[in-house]
Amino acid sequence: MEMLEQSRAPIRQDYFSIGELASRWRCSRGTVYNRLRGNGAKVLDFAAPGKKSKKAVSAAVVLQIESKNTKKLT
């Protein structure tokens, strides 16, 4: 039986975790936090004040940071 390769559309992601951004930007998690802080990015965090939790960054914020730091190669 012949298998046909199906074309799949990329999954649209609304939020990224800090770990996903570290992988996407090929840097450490600490650098991700520094870049977010430096750009004044708002992060989704449901933790109580002073408690640790997973944080999520809006895809719109990620794209804004990436476009701001994308430069033309000369």
KELOPA-940231 format. One record per residue: residue in three letters; x, z, y of N, C-alpha, C, O in turn. Coordinates in steps of 0.02 Angstrom, whole numbers, plus 32768, in hexadecimal, padded with zeros to 4 digits. Example, Ala and Ser with C-alpha at 12.3 -4.5 7.8 and 13.67 -1.06 7.14 Angstrom:
! residues 2
ALA829481867EE4826781867F1F829481867F5B82C881A77F5A;SER828281627F9082AC81657FCB8285818A8002829E81928039;
This chain:
! residues 74
MET802A80007FC5800080008000802D8000803F805B80288044;GLU801F7FD4806C80477FCC80A8802F7FFD80DE7FF3800280EB;MET805F801F80FC804E804F8132805A802E8175809080118181;LEU802A803181A08031801581E38047804C8213802D80838212;GLU8077803C823C808F806C826D805E806D82A7804E803A82C4;GLN804680A882B8801680AF82EE803A80C3832E806780EE832D;SER802680A58364804180B783A5801B80F583BD7FDE80F583C0;ARG8041812883CE8022816583E680338171842F806C81688443;ALA800281838455800D8193849B802E81D884A0801E82048478;PRO805B81E084D0807A822284D78046825784E980168249850D;ILE8050829284D0802182C984DF802F82E18526806782F28537;ARG7FFB82E3854D800182FC85928001834785917FD583678573;GLN8032836385B1803A83AB85B1802C83C685F7804883AD8628;ASP800083F885FC7FEE8414863D801F84498654802A84518690;TYR803C846D8625806B84A3863480A884A0860780A3848985CE;PHE80E184B88621811F84BC85FA8136850485F8812E85298629;SER8152851985C08170855B85BB81B7855785D781D1852185E1;ILE81D5859185E38219859285FD8249857385CA8276854E85DD;GLY823F8580858A826885638556826285178553829484F48549;GLU822584FE855B821B84B6855B823E849585978259845E8591;LEU823D84B785D0825F849C860B82AB849D860282CE846F8617;ALA82C484D285E2830C84D585D58322849B85A98357847D85B4;SER82F9848B857883088453854C830184118572832B83E4856B;ARG82CC840A859982BF83CC85BE82F683BE85F1830C838585F9;TRP830C83F38614833F83EC8648838683F5862E83B683EF8654;ARG838C840585EE83CE840E85CD83F8844285F2843184358606;CYS83DB847D85FA83FE84B4861B83E684F585FB83BC84F585CF;SER8402852D861383EF856E85F783AD858586158396856C8648;ARG838F85B785F4835085D3860E835C85F48652833185F1867E;GLY83968612865B83A78631869B83A885FE86D48391860C870B;THR83C485C386C583C6858E86F7837F85768708837185668741;VAL8354857486D5830E856086E282EE8591871382CF857D8743;TYR82F785D2870682DB8605873482F885FC877A82D3860187AB;ASN833985EF8780835885E687C1833D85A887E5833085AA8821;ARG8333857287C08317853587DF82CF853F87F582BC8529882B;LEU82A8856287CC8263857087DF8261859D881D823B8590884C;ARG828A85D1881C828C85FF885582A385DB8894828785E688CA;GLY82D785B1888E82F2858D88C682C1855C88E682C6854C8921;ASN8292854488BE8260851688D7821F853888E981EF851788FD;GLY821D857A88E381E0859F88F481A6858F88C7816C859288DC;ALA81B4857E8888817F85698859815585A58845816D85DC883C;LYS81148598883D80E785CB882480E385C487D880DF858C87BE;VAL80E485FD87B680E585FE876D80A8862587548097865A876F;LEU8088860A8720804E862B87028067866386D5808C865786A6;ASP805186A186E3806886DB86BE802F870D86BA8019872886ED;PHE8017871B867D7FDF874986747FF4879186667FCA87BC865A;ALA8035879E8668804E87E18659803E881386918036880086CB;ALA80398851867E8031888586B08072888B86D780A8887B86BD;PRO806F88A1871580AC88A7873D80E288D0871980D589078700;GLY811E88B48717815788D686F7815C88CC86AD818B88E4868E;LYS812D88A9868F812D889C8647814588558638813F88288662;LYS8162884C85FD817A880A85E8814187E385C9811587FE85A8;SER814387A185D38113877585B3812D872E85B7815F872085D9;LYS810B87018595811B86BB8599810086A085DB80C886B085EF;LYS8129867885FB8114865B863B810A86118632812985F18608;ALA80DD85F5865980CE85AE865680D48590869C80C085AE86CD;VAL80F18554869E80FB853186DD80D184F186DB80D384CB86AB;SER80AB84E6870F807F84AC871480A8846C871180DF8468872D;ALA808E843A86EE80B083F986E980B883DA872E80EA83B7873A;ALA808983E5875B808E83CA879F80CA83E787C380ED83C387E7;VAL80D7842887BA8111844887D98151842C87BB8181841E87DF;VAL815284238779818D84088757819C83C2877181D583B28781;LEU81698397877681748353878E818A835287D781B2832887EB;GLN8171838187FF81858386884581CF8398884A81F4837A8871;ILE81E583C98823822B83DE8824825883A5880C828C8398882A;GLU8243838387D7826B834B87BD8270831287EF82A582F587F7;SER823983018811823B82CB8842826582DD887E828782B3889B;LYS8263831D8891828A833588CA82D5833188BB82FD832488E8;ASN82E8833C887C832F833C8869834782FB884A838182F68836;THR831B82C98847832F8288882D834E825F886583308257889A;LYS838A8245885983AE8220888C83BF81DB887283C781D08836;LYS83C581AD88A083D981698890842381688881844B818488A7;LEU84368149884C847C81428839849B810B8863848380D28864;THR84D1811B888784F080E988B2853580D7889A855780AE88B9;
